[in-house]
Structure formats: C-alpha cells, structure tokens
C-alpha cells in the first residue's frame, strides 16, 4: 500500500538526516492525520507508529474514541493546533501531549480541567512561539516567553517538554528554527528541552537544527482532503 511505502521511505530519510547532522540520538515522529480516516491511522499503527497528531480538537477526540473501539489502545495523541478554552476538558480526556500552549489563560484552563477530571500527572505541553512576523500564525512572542513559563510554574499543572513553532514556508525556515533553539535557555534547568519543529516540506532542515519532535502529515498520508 502507498501509506506503507511512504512511511518506510520517510523513516529512512529521517535516519539519513540524523546521520548527516552528526546526531546519534533519534527524533519522535508525530504522524499528523488531519482530515484522514481512522482506517489510515489503523494501518500506520499496524506498521508500528504510535504517536499521532491532530490540528483540530474535535477531530482528535473523535479519532481517539474510534481508535479505542478498534483496539488501538496505546496510541499517544498529540494536539498540534490552536487550542480554545472550551475544548480543554474533552481534549484532556484523551490527549497525551499539547504542542500549542501559547497564553497564560490556556494554562489556567488546563489546570482547572485537570483538577475537575482528576488527572494526577502533569499535562505534557510544548510552548508555541510566534517566531516569524506572520499575522496568521499563533504563538507567544519571544519577549513574552518568560512570563508564560512563569504562568506554567504557578499553575503547577503542566510539564513543559520544550518549545514549538510553525515558521513561514520556504527557505527562511532554517533561520526560524535557529531562533527557536536559541530560546531554549529560557526554560532553565527543569525538564526536557525538546524542539517540536519540522513538517513534510522541511523536516530535514529541522533535524539539522536540533528538532526532537517532527509533525509530518502529507508525506505519510498524502495530500490533505
């Protein structure tokens, strides 16, 4: 099947990019199945993939329930889109990692819903940084990052896994990834310092700049519907 050949080719390219970058570690591939049916998720699951991402909260919630019905019980769901407060409660029931925390109000909402749901462990999050001057993109401005980190510390509800960005498409993505990596010291000495960056068109550049989590959709599943 095409999805199998796509997946194996992508895995090979990731390993080659790691070698070129002189990296002995690995990266976590988050397969973003936006608009794709649960049957395609199930096929990729059969090939060994366990981390899946969605851009829309309602789509993630629906697919997570469908995956349970199909017996795909150890999937880790990553939310990679803009998070609205009214979606937090339902999302936290099924989501393992949120890649797009960008404001203190969302941190407070996560903390409130975590208590209501009786979730004992901290919610794993990446802080999304608005790394380019692009009005359509979400994220905290770099100069606002310290205040957002403080809000996370005060809430005592989230575990910061690192930073995330969505750069402008094109040749400037390397510069954006370098800027994001330069902000890692803002996180201090607590927790991992992950970098959620790199998509279908530029993941090799992201690997060269230190990405730890790749968010890839179309290279695996084909063009979006």
C-alpha positions as CSV (number, residue, x, y, z in Angstrom):
1,X,0.0,0.0,0.0
2,X,1.1,3.6,-0.6
3,X,0.9,4.5,3.0
4,X,3.4,1.7,3.9
5,X,5.9,2.7,1.3
6,X,5.5,6.4,2.2
7,X,6.1,5.6,5.9
8,X,9.2,3.4,5.3
9,X,10.7,6.0,2.9
10,X,10.2,8.7,5.5
11,X,11.8,6.7,8.2
12,X,14.8,6.1,6.0
13,X,15.0,9.8,5.2
14,X,14.9,10.7,8.9
15,X,17.7,8.3,9.7
16,X,19.8,9.7,6.8
17,X,19.1,13.3,8.0
18,X,20.3,12.4,11.5
19,X,23.5,10.9,10.1
20,X,24.1,14.0,8.0
21,X,23.6,16.2,11.1
22,X,26.0,14.0,13.1
23,X,23.4,13.1,15.6
24,X,23.5,9.9,17.5
25,X,20.0,10.4,19.1
26,X,16.6,9.9,17.5
27,X,13.6,12.1,16.9
28,X,10.0,11.4,17.7
29,X,7.8,11.2,14.6
30,X,4.2,12.6,15.2
31,X,2.1,11.4,12.3
32,X,-0.5,14.2,11.7
33,X,-3.6,12.6,10.3
34,X,-5.6,15.7,9.8
35,X,-8.7,15.0,7.6
36,X,-7.6,11.4,7.1
37,X,-9.9,8.5,8.1
38,X,-9.3,6.3,11.2
39,X,-8.6,3.4,8.8
40,X,-5.4,5.1,7.7
41,X,-4.4,5.7,11.3
42,X,-5.0,2.0,12.0
43,X,-2.8,1.0,9.0
44,X,0.0,3.1,10.3
45,X,-0.5,1.7,13.8
46,X,0.0,-1.8,12.3
47,X,3.3,-0.7,10.9
48,X,4.5,0.3,14.4
49,X,3.6,4.0,14.6
50,X,2.2,5.1,18.0
51,X,2.4,8.9,18.1
52,X,-0.4,10.6,16.1
53,X,-1.3,14.3,15.9
54,X,-4.3,16.4,15.0
55,X,-4.9,20.1,14.3
56,X,-8.5,20.2,15.4
57,X,-9.6,19.2,18.9
58,X,-12.9,17.7,17.8
59,X,-11.2,15.6,15.2
60,X,-8.7,14.3,17.7
61,X,-11.4,13.5,20.3
62,X,-13.4,11.6,17.7
63,X,-10.4,9.6,16.4
64,X,-9.3,8.8,19.9
65,X,-12.7,7.2,20.6
66,X,-12.7,5.4,17.3
67,X,-9.1,4.1,18.0
68,X,-10.3,2.7,21.3
69,X,-13.1,0.9,19.6
70,X,-10.7,-0.6,17.1
71,X,-8.4,-1.8,19.9
72,X,-5.6,0.7,19.2
73,X,-5.1,1.2,22.9
74,X,-1.5,2.5,23.2
75,X,-1.7,5.4,20.8
76,X,-0.2,8.7,22.1
77,X,-2.3,11.6,20.8
78,X,-0.6,14.9,20.2
79,X,-2.7,18.1,19.7
80,X,-0.8,20.4,17.4
81,X,-3.4,23.1,16.5
82,X,-4.7,26.3,18.2
83,X,-6.4,25.3,21.4
84,X,-9.6,27.0,22.5
85,X,-10.6,27.1,26.2
86,X,-13.9,25.4,25.6
87,X,-12.2,22.3,24.1
88,X,-9.8,21.8,27.0
89,X,-11.9,19.5,29.1
90,X,-12.8,17.0,26.4
91,X,-9.3,17.1,24.9
92,X,-7.6,16.4,28.2
93,X,-9.6,13.2,28.5
94,X,-7.8,11.6,25.5
95,X,-4.8,13.7,24.6
96,X,-1.3,12.9,25.8
97,X,0.7,16.0,24.6
98,X,-0.4,19.5,23.7
99,X,2.1,21.2,21.4
100,X,0.5,24.6,21.2
101,X,0.2,26.3,24.6
102,X,0.7,30.0,23.9
103,X,-1.0,32.0,26.6
104,X,-1.5,32.1,30.4
105,X,-5.3,31.8,30.1
106,X,-5.0,28.4,28.5
107,X,-2.5,27.2,31.2
108,X,-5.1,28.2,33.8
109,X,-7.9,26.4,32.0
110,X,-5.8,23.3,31.7
111,X,-5.1,23.4,35.4
112,X,-8.8,23.9,36.2
113,X,-9.9,21.0,34.0
114,X,-7.1,18.8,35.2
115,X,-8.5,19.1,38.7
116,X,-12.1,18.5,37.6
117,X,-11.1,15.4,35.7
118,X,-9.0,14.0,38.5
119,X,-5.9,13.8,36.3
120,X,-3.0,13.1,38.7
121,X,0.0,13.6,36.4
122,X,1.0,16.9,34.9
123,X,-0.1,17.6,31.3
124,X,2.8,17.4,28.9
125,X,3.0,20.6,26.8
126,X,5.2,22.5,24.4
127,X,5.1,26.3,24.4
128,X,4.3,27.6,20.9
129,X,6.4,30.6,20.0
130,X,5.4,33.1,17.3
131,X,8.8,33.0,15.7
132,X,8.1,34.9,12.4
133,X,6.2,38.1,11.7
134,X,3.2,36.3,10.2
135,X,-0.1,37.5,11.4
136,X,-1.9,34.2,10.6
137,X,0.2,32.2,13.0
138,X,-0.4,31.7,16.7
139,X,2.1,31.7,19.5
140,X,3.6,33.8,22.2
141,X,6.1,36.4,21.1
142,X,9.7,35.6,22.2
143,X,9.7,38.5,24.7
144,X,6.6,37.1,26.3
145,X,8.0,33.6,26.8
146,X,9.4,34.2,30.3
147,X,6.0,35.3,31.6
148,X,4.3,32.3,30.0
149,X,6.9,30.0,31.7
150,X,6.2,31.7,35.0
151,X,2.4,31.1,34.4
152,X,3.1,27.4,33.9
153,X,5.2,27.3,37.1
154,X,2.4,29.0,39.1
155,X,-0.3,26.6,37.8
156,X,1.6,23.5,38.8
157,X,-0.4,21.5,36.3
158,X,1.8,21.2,33.2
159,X,5.1,19.7,32.4
160,X,6.9,21.8,29.8
161,X,8.5,19.4,27.2
162,X,10.1,22.2,25.2
163,X,9.3,24.8,22.5
164,X,7.3,24.6,19.3
165,X,7.0,26.8,16.2
166,X,5.4,26.9,12.8
167,X,7.6,29.0,10.5
168,X,6.8,30.7,7.3
169,X,7.0,28.1,4.4
170,X,10.1,28.4,2.3
171,X,13.9,29.0,2.7
172,X,13.6,31.0,5.9
173,X,12.6,28.1,8.0
174,X,16.2,27.3,9.0
175,X,16.5,30.8,10.5
176,X,13.2,30.3,12.3
177,X,14.4,27.0,13.8
178,X,17.7,28.6,14.8
179,X,15.8,31.3,16.6
180,X,13.6,28.8,18.4
181,X,16.6,26.7,19.5
182,X,18.3,29.9,20.9
183,X,15.3,30.4,23.2
184,X,15.7,27.0,24.9
185,X,17.8,28.6,27.8
186,X,14.6,30.4,28.8
187,X,13.3,27.1,30.1
188,X,16.0,26.9,32.8
189,X,17.2,23.6,34.2
190,X,13.8,22.0,34.6
191,X,12.6,19.2,32.4
192,X,13.5,18.2,28.9
193,X,14.3,20.8,26.3
194,X,12.5,19.5,23.3
195,X,12.0,21.2,20.0
196,X,8.7,20.5,18.2
197,X,9.5,21.7,14.7
198,X,9.7,20.3,11.2
199,X,7.0,19.3,8.8
200,X,6.8,17.5,5.5
201,X,8.5,20.2,3.5
202,X,11.4,21.0,5.8
203,X,11.9,18.2,8.4
204,X,15.5,17.6,7.3
205,X,16.3,21.2,8.0
206,X,14.6,20.9,11.3
207,X,16.7,17.8,12.2
208,X,19.9,19.7,11.3
209,X,18.8,22.4,13.7
210,X,18.1,20.0,16.6
211,X,14.4,19.0,16.3
212,X,13.3,16.4,18.7
213,X,9.7,16.1,17.5
214,X,8.6,16.1,13.8
215,X,5.0,16.9,12.9
216,X,4.5,15.2,9.5
217,X,1.3,14.5,7.6
218,X,1.2,14.7,3.8
219,X,4.5,12.8,3.3
220,X,2.8,9.8,5.0
221,X,-0.9,10.1,4.3
222,X,-0.8,12.0,1.0
223,X,-2.3,15.4,0.3
224,X,-5.0,16.6,2.6
225,X,-8.6,16.3,1.5
